[in-house]
């Protein structure tokens, strides 16, 4: 699990906006860029080349779960 203090200072390297921990805790997701970054052994891998694009339905669900998060 990602430490809340760490999460507060991390941003998406593409959009420079905040990140949200996925429900399973295995990714950090960005509403603005629509990208999901893996968390490996508790370490966020914030490299655009390592990110996956969120499917449209995943992105829509994320937007509904996180109202007020930067888009």
C-alpha positions in Angstrom: 0.0 0.0 0.0 1.2 3.5 -0.8 1.8 5.8 2.1 -0.7 8.7 2.1 2.1 11.3 2.6 3.9 10.0 -0.4 0.8 9.9 -2.5 0.1 13.5 -1.6 3.4 14.6 -3.3 3.3 12.3 -6.3 1.9 13.5 -9.7 1.4 12.0 -13.1 4.6 12.6 -15.1 2.4 13.3 -18.2 -0.3 15.6 -16.9 1.3 16.8 -13.7 -1.9 16.2 -11.8 -2.7 14.1 -8.8 -2.9 10.3 -8.7 -5.4 7.9 -7.2 -4.6 4.4 -5.8 -6.5 1.7 -7.7 -8.9 -0.5 -5.7 -6.5 -3.4 -5.6 -3.6 -1.1 -4.7 -1.5 -2.3 -7.7 -1.7 0.9 -9.7 -1.7 4.6 -9.4 -4.3 6.1 -11.8 -4.5 9.5 -13.3 -7.9 10.9 -14.4 -6.4 13.7 -16.4 -4.1 11.6 -18.6 -6.1 8.4 -18.5 -3.0 6.4 -17.6 -2.3 3.8 -14.9 1.1 3.4 -13.4 2.2 0.1 -11.9 3.2 -0.3 -8.2 5.9 -3.0 -7.9 6.9 -4.2 -4.5 5.3 -1.1 -3.0 7.3 1.2 -5.3 5.4 3.4 -7.8 6.9 3.1 -11.3 6.0 6.6 -12.7 7.4 6.1 -16.2 5.2 6.9 -19.1 6.6 3.9 -21.0 5.5 1.6 -18.2 2.0 3.1 -17.9 -1.1 1.5 -19.5 -4.0 3.4 -20.9 -7.2 3.0 -18.9 -10.1 1.6 -20.9 -12.9 4.1 -21.4 -15.1 2.3 -18.9 -12.3 2.3 -16.3 -11.8 6.0 -16.8 -15.5 6.8 -16.5 -15.7 4.7 -13.3 -12.6 6.4 -11.9 -14.2 9.9 -12.7 -17.3 8.9 -10.8 -15.4 7.5 -7.8 -13.2 10.6 -7.5 -15.3 13.7 -8.0 -13.2 16.9 -7.7 -10.0 15.2 -8.8 -8.1 17.3 -11.4 -9.0 16.4 -15.0 
